[in-house]
């Protein structure tokens, strides 16, 4: 029997870090032919050109799809999706996979899903059913769910949502978050090795900061990140490790402001294009706090555990562990949350924190299902929830008014 061709598309360093152990499982399986398409920021020097990380981990990149324009405006992002769809269509035609595996909710994923849909190639989707109400990613995630044939979700509430979207329960599997697999598998650095790699000594308190655009809010991203930076200035004793923003609309503006701030702050602030999975997870062990609005603060950080100050609305809707503090994007509120997270009382709660995102064994579960399932193409029936009674909504009568209506 010919090996099943599983094509994984990855567009960012963060997404690759979540997919890495799924890729490793598939690579080592003799019954699977792993194919990899690298796109998005993996190919962009301004974002660290992280294709080299994929290849450095021993994977072969079969296809590359250039799609990022030198613009992160809404128009530029929309055009990038179009370029990505064209490039993905050509790459998938050459690779002819049996199934395409996609993770998450970014615009690179949307481009790949559209191309696979038109080619009638089944899509398996990881991390569906979640909500991030402050970002356009919310809509992309649910759109990809409807284009996918199989779903690997990270928690029971997400499985219910995917079924609620009309996907049959037999195709929706709660496997946990694949990002937690890395905490079990990666050979993490000790403190001296990490410090040498980072080029700085980790002096307490040290904050690990990642801030991405909240693409559905009206406030310009450079103004939003300014509130975070003002809050950080209230902790002059803290060492600040920034990882750069993603390629969403407004990401470059955020990065410019962070770089300017780091120059002003001198040695206490360092900015990194990409830490990579090993350095990032190693840093979680030695920093005192995670700050920003990245999903890693809600998924990986609580599994360490290290406190998270989650800023703004970008991650609204995700389940929270007890180590996560939410605050609005205002400097006084952010500073207050940081003080709470560093307090002796809050630190004392950390040993009892558990992650709501699984046990760190998502990768083997995903691979087992991919091998054993008969995955069909895009055609699928819509699954209606049993005994579901939608309340009737009636349009207001054109005669409705505050005055009493005579009986007819």
C-alpha positions as CSV (number, residue, x, y, z in Angstrom):
1,X,0.0,0.0,0.0
2,X,1.3,3.5,-0.9
3,X,2.2,5.8,2.0
4,X,-0.4,8.4,2.8
5,X,0.7,11.8,1.7
6,X,0.1,14.4,4.5
7,X,0.9,18.0,3.6
8,X,1.5,20.4,6.4
9,X,1.4,24.2,5.6
10,X,3.1,26.5,8.0
11,X,3.4,30.3,7.8
12,X,4.8,31.5,11.1
13,X,7.4,30.6,13.7
14,X,4.7,30.3,16.4
15,X,2.6,28.0,14.3
16,X,5.6,25.8,13.4
17,X,6.4,25.5,17.1
18,X,3.0,24.0,17.7
19,X,3.1,21.7,14.7
20,X,6.7,20.5,15.1
21,X,6.0,17.4,17.1
22,X,3.1,16.4,14.9
23,X,5.5,16.7,12.0
24,X,8.1,14.6,13.8
25,X,5.6,11.8,14.4
26,X,4.6,11.8,10.8
27,X,8.1,11.9,9.5
28,X,9.1,8.8,11.6
29,X,6.0,6.8,10.4
30,X,6.8,4.5,7.5
31,X,3.2,4.6,6.4
32,X,3.2,8.4,5.9
33,X,4.8,10.5,3.3
34,X,5.2,13.9,5.0
35,X,5.1,17.0,2.8
36,X,5.9,20.5,4.0
37,X,4.9,23.9,2.5
38,X,6.6,27.0,4.1
39,X,5.1,30.4,3.5
40,X,4.4,33.7,5.2
41,X,7.0,35.0,7.6
42,X,9.1,31.8,7.2
43,X,10.4,33.4,4.0
44,X,10.7,37.0,5.1
45,X,14.1,38.3,6.4
46,X,12.3,41.0,8.3
47,X,10.7,38.3,10.5
48,X,13.8,36.2,10.9
49,X,13.4,34.0,7.8
50,X,12.5,31.1,10.0
51,X,12.4,28.5,7.2
52,X,16.0,27.8,8.4
53,X,14.6,26.7,11.7
54,X,12.4,24.1,10.0
55,X,15.3,22.7,8.0
56,X,17.6,22.9,11.0
57,X,15.3,20.6,12.8
58,X,15.8,18.0,10.1
59,X,12.7,18.5,8.0
60,X,12.6,18.9,4.2
61,X,10.7,21.9,2.9
62,X,9.0,20.6,-0.3
63,X,7.5,23.8,-1.5
64,X,7.7,27.5,-0.7
65,X,5.0,30.0,-1.4
66,X,5.8,33.7,-1.3
67,X,2.8,35.7,-0.3
68,X,3.8,38.6,2.0
69,X,3.7,42.1,0.5
70,X,5.8,44.8,2.0
71,X,2.7,46.2,3.7
72,X,0.7,45.2,6.7
73,X,-2.3,47.4,6.0
74,X,-5.7,45.7,5.7
75,X,-5.5,46.1,1.9
76,X,-1.9,44.7,1.9
77,X,-3.0,41.7,4.0
78,X,-6.0,41.0,1.8
79,X,-3.7,41.1,-1.3
80,X,-1.3,38.7,0.5
81,X,-4.2,36.2,1.0
82,X,-4.9,36.4,-2.8
83,X,-1.2,35.8,-3.7
84,X,-1.1,33.0,-1.1
85,X,-4.2,31.3,-2.6
86,X,-2.6,31.3,-6.1
87,X,0.7,30.0,-4.8
88,X,-0.9,27.3,-2.7
89,X,-3.0,26.1,-5.6
90,X,0.1,25.6,-7.7
91,X,2.0,23.9,-4.8
92,X,-0.8,21.5,-4.0
93,X,-1.2,20.6,-7.7
94,X,2.5,19.6,-7.7
95,X,2.4,17.7,-4.4
96,X,-1.0,16.0,-4.9
97,X,-1.4,15.3,-1.1
98,X,-4.1,13.0,0.3
99,X,-4.8,15.4,3.1
100,X,-3.7,19.0,4.1
101,X,-3.1,19.6,7.8
102,X,-3.6,23.2,8.9
103,X,-3.4,24.8,12.3
104,X,-5.1,27.8,13.7
105,X,-6.6,31.0,12.3
106,X,-4.1,33.2,10.5
107,X,-4.5,34.5,7.0
108,X,-1.9,32.2,5.6
109,X,-4.1,29.3,6.7
110,X,-7.1,30.8,5.0
111,X,-5.2,31.0,1.7
112,X,-4.2,27.3,2.0
113,X,-7.7,26.1,3.0
114,X,-9.2,27.9,0.0
115,X,-6.7,26.3,-2.4
116,X,-7.3,22.9,-0.9
117,X,-11.0,23.3,-1.1
118,X,-11.0,24.1,-4.8
119,X,-8.6,21.2,-5.5
120,X,-11.0,18.8,-3.6
121,X,-8.2,17.9,-1.2
122,X,-9.5,17.1,2.4
123,X,-8.4,19.4,5.1
124,X,-7.7,18.4,8.7
125,X,-7.8,21.4,11.0
126,X,-6.1,21.9,14.4
127,X,-7.3,24.3,17.1
128,X,-10.8,24.9,15.8
129,X,-13.8,26.0,17.9
130,X,-11.8,28.6,19.9
131,X,-12.7,32.2,20.2
132,X,-10.4,35.3,20.0
133,X,-12.9,38.0,19.9
134,X,-10.4,40.9,19.5
135,X,-9.0,39.7,16.2
136,X,-10.1,38.9,12.7
137,X,-8.6,35.5,13.3
138,X,-11.9,34.6,15.0
139,X,-13.7,34.6,11.7
140,X,-10.9,32.9,9.8
141,X,-10.8,30.0,12.3
142,X,-14.5,29.3,11.9
143,X,-14.3,29.7,8.1
144,X,-11.5,27.1,8.0
145,X,-13.7,24.8,10.2
146,X,-16.4,24.8,7.5
147,X,-13.8,24.0,4.8
148,X,-12.2,21.2,6.8
149,X,-13.3,17.5,6.9
150,X,-11.6,16.5,10.2
151,X,-11.1,18.5,13.3
152,X,-8.5,18.2,16.2
153,X,-9.5,20.5,19.0
154,X,-7.8,21.4,22.2
155,X,-10.6,21.2,24.8
156,X,-14.1,19.9,25.3
157,X,-15.8,23.4,24.9
158,X,-14.1,23.8,21.5
159,X,-15.4,20.4,20.4
160,X,-19.0,21.4,21.2
161,X,-18.5,24.6,19.2
162,X,-17.2,22.8,16.1
163,X,-20.2,20.4,16.3
164,X,-22.5,23.4,16.8
165,X,-21.1,24.7,13.5
166,X,-22.5,21.7,11.8
167,X,-19.6,19.3,11.8
168,X,-20.4,15.6,12.6
169,X,-19.2,14.5,16.1
170,X,-17.5,11.5,14.6
171,X,-15.1,13.8,12.8
172,X,-14.2,16.1,15.8
173,X,-11.5,14.9,18.2
174,X,-10.5,16.5,21.5
175,X,-6.7,15.8,21.4
176,X,-5.4,18.7,23.6
177,X,-3.1,21.6,22.5
178,X,-0.1,20.4,20.5
179,X,1.9,23.3,22.0
180,X,2.1,21.5,25.3
181,X,3.8,18.5,23.7
182,X,6.9,20.5,23.4
183,X,7.1,21.0,27.2
184,X,7.4,17.2,27.5
185,X,9.8,16.6,24.6
186,X,12.1,19.6,24.1
187,X,15.5,19.4,25.7
188,X,15.2,22.8,27.4
189,X,18.3,25.0,28.1
190,X,19.6,25.5,31.6
191,X,20.0,29.1,32.8
192,X,23.7,29.7,31.8
193,X,23.1,28.2,28.3
194,X,19.9,30.3,27.8
195,X,21.7,33.4,29.0
196,X,24.5,32.8,26.6
197,X,22.1,32.3,23.7
198,X,20.1,35.4,24.6
199,X,23.2,37.5,25.1
200,X,22.1,38.8,28.5
201,X,21.9,37.8,32.1
202,X,18.5,37.0,33.4
203,X,18.1,39.3,36.5
204,X,14.9,39.1,38.5
205,X,12.4,40.3,37.8
206,X,12.5,39.4,34.1
207,X,9.4,39.9,31.9
208,X,8.9,38.0,28.6
209,X,6.7,40.2,26.3
210,X,4.9,39.4,23.1
211,X,2.3,41.8,21.7
212,X,0.4,41.3,18.5
213,X,-2.2,43.6,16.8
214,X,-5.8,43.2,17.9
215,X,-7.1,43.5,14.4
216,X,-10.7,44.1,15.2
217,X,-10.2,47.2,17.4
218,X,-10.3,50.7,16.1
219,X,-7.4,52.0,18.1
220,X,-4.2,52.2,16.0
221,X,-1.8,49.4,17.1
222,X,1.1,51.8,17.9
223,X,-1.2,53.6,20.3
224,X,-2.3,50.4,22.0
225,X,1.3,49.1,22.4
226,X,2.3,52.5,23.8
227,X,0.0,51.9,26.8
228,X,1.9,48.6,27.4
229,X,5.2,50.4,27.2
230,X,4.1,53.1,29.6
231,X,3.2,50.4,32.1
232,X,6.6,48.7,31.7
233,X,8.3,52.0,32.4
234,X,6.8,51.8,35.9
235,X,9.1,48.8,36.6
236,X,12.6,50.3,35.9
237,X,14.2,47.4,37.9
238,X,12.7,44.8,35.5
239,X,14.6,43.2,32.6
240,X,12.5,43.1,29.4
241,X,12.7,40.4,26.7
242,X,10.6,41.4,23.7
243,X,9.7,39.0,20.9
244,X,8.5,40.8,17.8
245,X,4.9,41.0,16.6
246,X,3.5,38.9,13.8
247,X,2.7,39.9,10.2
248,X,-0.9,40.9,10.8
249,X,-2.1,44.4,9.9
250,X,-0.2,46.8,12.2
251,X,2.5,44.3,13.2
252,X,5.3,46.4,11.7
253,X,4.1,49.5,13.4
254,X,4.2,47.7,16.7
255,X,7.7,46.4,16.1
256,X,9.0,49.9,15.2
257,X,7.7,51.3,18.5
258,X,9.1,48.4,20.5
259,X,12.5,48.9,18.9
260,X,12.4,52.6,19.7
261,X,11.5,51.9,23.3
262,X,14.3,49.3,23.6
263,X,16.8,51.9,22.4
264,X,15.7,54.3,25.0
265,X,15.8,51.8,27.8
266,X,19.4,50.6,27.1
267,X,20.6,47.2,28.4
268,X,17.5,46.3,30.3
269,X,15.5,45.8,27.2
270,X,16.2,43.3,24.4
271,X,14.2,42.7,21.2
272,X,14.4,39.4,19.3
273,X,13.0,38.6,15.8
274,X,12.2,35.1,17.0
275,X,13.3,33.1,20.0
276,X,12.4,29.8,18.4
277,X,10.6,27.1,20.3
278,X,13.5,25.8,22.4
279,X,14.6,29.3,23.6
280,X,11.1,30.5,24.2
281,X,10.1,27.5,26.3
282,X,13.4,27.6,28.1
283,X,12.8,31.3,28.9
284,X,9.4,30.5,30.4
285,X,11.2,28.5,33.1
286,X,13.3,31.4,34.2
287,X,11.3,34.6,33.7
288,X,9.1,36.0,36.4
289,X,6.2,37.0,34.2
290,X,4.7,36.8,30.7
291,X,3.1,40.0,29.4
292,X,1.2,40.8,26.2
293,X,-1.6,39.3,24.2
294,X,-0.2,36.1,22.7
295,X,-2.0,32.8,23.0
296,X,1.2,31.3,24.5
297,X,0.5,33.2,27.7
298,X,-2.8,31.3,28.0
299,X,-1.7,27.9,26.7
300,X,2.0,27.2,27.4
301,X,2.8,29.6,30.3
302,X,0.2,28.0,32.7
303,X,1.7,24.6,32.1
304,X,5.1,25.7,33.4
305,X,3.6,27.5,35.4
306,X,4.5,31.2,35.1
307,X,2.1,34.1,35.7
308,X,0.6,35.8,32.6
309,X,-0.7,39.4,32.4
310,X,-3.0,39.2,29.3
311,X,-3.6,42.7,27.9
312,X,-6.7,43.7,26.0
313,X,-9.3,41.8,24.0
314,X,-7.2,39.8,21.6
315,X,-7.6,36.5,23.5
316,X,-11.1,37.1,24.8
317,X,-13.1,33.9,24.8
318,X,-10.3,31.5,25.5
319,X,-10.4,29.4,28.8
320,X,-8.1,30.7,31.5
321,X,-5.9,28.9,34.0
322,X,-5.6,30.4,37.5
323,X,-2.2,31.9,36.5
324,X,-3.7,34.4,34.0
325,X,-4.6,37.9,34.9
326,X,-6.7,39.9,32.4
327,X,-6.5,43.7,32.1
328,X,-7.6,46.4,29.7
329,X,-5.1,48.2,27.4
330,X,-4.4,51.1,29.8
331,X,-1.1,51.7,31.5
332,X,-2.4,51.9,35.1
333,X,-4.4,48.7,34.7
334,X,-1.5,46.8,33.2
335,X,0.8,48.0,35.9
336,X,-1.6,47.0,38.6
337,X,-1.9,43.5,37.1
338,X,1.8,43.2,36.9
339,X,2.1,44.1,40.6
340,X,-0.5,41.5,41.5
341,X,1.2,38.8,39.4
342,X,4.5,39.4,41.2
343,X,3.0,39.5,44.7
344,X,3.8,36.8,47.1
345,X,0.1,35.8,47.5
346,X,-0.3,35.3,43.7
347,X,3.0,33.4,43.4
348,X,1.8,31.1,46.1
349,X,-1.1,29.9,43.9
350,X,1.1,28.8,41.0
351,X,1.8,25.2,42.2
352,X,-1.9,24.4,42.1
353,X,-2.4,25.7,38.5
354,X,-3.5,23.3,35.9
355,X,-3.8,23.9,32.1
356,X,-7.2,23.6,30.5
357,X,-5.6,22.5,27.3
358,X,-4.7,18.9,27.7
359,X,-1.8,16.7,28.9
360,X,0.9,17.2,26.2
361,X,0.1,14.2,24.1
362,X,-1.7,15.8,21.2
363,X,0.8,14.9,18.5
364,X,0.5,11.1,18.7
365,X,-3.3,11.3,18.9
366,X,-3.4,13.5,15.8
367,X,-1.2,11.2,13.8
368,X,-3.1,8.1,14.8
369,X,-6.4,9.6,13.6
370,X,-4.8,10.8,10.4
371,X,-3.6,7.3,9.6
372,X,-6.7,5.4,10.5
373,X,-9.5,7.7,9.4
374,X,-11.0,7.5,5.9
375,X,-11.0,11.2,5.2
376,X,-13.3,12.3,2.4
377,X,-13.2,15.5,0.4
378,X,-15.0,18.8,1.0
379,X,-18.5,17.3,0.4
380,X,-20.1,16.6,3.7
381,X,-23.6,16.8,5.2
382,X,-24.4,19.5,7.7
383,X,-24.9,18.0,11.2
384,X,-27.9,19.5,13.0
385,X,-27.8,19.4,16.8
386,X,-30.5,17.1,18.2
387,X,-33.4,18.6,20.0
388,X,-32.1,22.1,19.3
389,X,-34.9,24.7,19.3
390,X,-33.9,28.0,18.0
391,X,-36.0,30.8,19.6
392,X,-38.1,32.5,16.9
393,X,-37.1,36.1,16.2
394,X,-39.9,38.3,14.8
395,X,-39.4,41.5,13.0
396,X,-41.1,44.4,14.7
397,X,-44.5,45.3,13.3
398,X,-44.5,48.4,11.1
399,X,-47.4,49.6,13.3
400,X,-45.4,49.3,16.5
401,X,-45.2,52.4,18.6
402,X,-45.3,53.6,22.1
403,X,-49.0,54.2,21.8
404,X,-51.5,51.5,22.6
405,X,-52.7,49.6,19.5
406,X,-56.5,49.2,19.2
407,X,-57.7,45.5,19.2
408,X,-58.7,44.2,15.9
